[in-house]
Amino acid sequence: MSEKKHRVSRRQFLNYTLTGVGGFMAAGILMPMARFALDPILKGEAGAELVPVAQVKDITTEPQRFDFKVKVKDAWYESEEPKSAWVYKDDKGEIVALSPICKHLGCTVNWNADKAHPNQFFCPCHYGRYTKDGTNVPGTPPMHPLDRYEYKVKDGKLYLGKAKPRGEA
Amino acid sequence: MKWTANDVDMYEKERQYIDTAVIPLIPLTLSEGAKAAVSGGEFVQLLTSEIERQLKGRLFLLPPFAYFTAEEQSARTERLNDWTSQLKESGLHHVFYVTGDRAWKEYEPDLLGELFLLPVVPFEHMDEAYKRQIVHDQTSKLLNAFISRWT
């Protein structure tokens, strides 16, 4: 009896197989399309990763320059961009990592380079100056304080991320 | 700044701050000595781009001034001086030439800009760390030379 109930007619069989196969084909076409559309959301923020830069024990209260490389992806072309940071410990023993890029026109600033103004960051291009914490000295060309790197300390190593304008980092 | 559309935008905005042009002088030849000429030129381009990174707010790195080594030195000098006077007229008061080609040394007094001669370093068979050290040293030397000309 039950056999009879479950008997599948030719019409039903064809219906099932055709929807089944058609469904697979539609899925085959639609899945990659959906994946492509969602791809930018699924991908993590580019450049958000942290890079090891220095040993924490090497960091002193005097700013030191550390050079490192960051992978940059420009469409298909991947390259390494050299970067540097001025790193020191402040009075509270907290690590400060400043970007050496002058906020005026993008030259590289140096610590203690100008004899007339010791213990300041100095930009050789247009004589911009910043105090030790990166604040721009009024009366010199830069209008904003130096950017600060996001940082993390793990296993005695200092990792740096993105440089952010002060107030955000 | 480099010779790119983005940087030229910045140049047009900040004209009063940019007073220096840097021109790499690159020799060309396809006969004997091609390799030496190429590696000298490569070193010059590497160094000038590094300098550009550090002093981008004040100098403009122009496309290289290239010449065949067979070209008469006097013709070359004239051509380069022509570039230089055009640049000076446009407000770039300092014009720095960077080259590894010793041939220019003799003609230095005839040039309108300032010549910076680099030592030629055979880079090819050098290991990475040593290479980086040399580039670093030469860059800071050249950097200080540039800065001292500004004051």
Interface residues (C-beta under 8 A of the other chain):
Chain A: P82 C102 H104 L105 G106 C107 T108 C123 P124 C125 H126 P141
Chain B: M10 E14 Y17 R53 Q54 L55 K56 G57 R58 L143 I147 W150
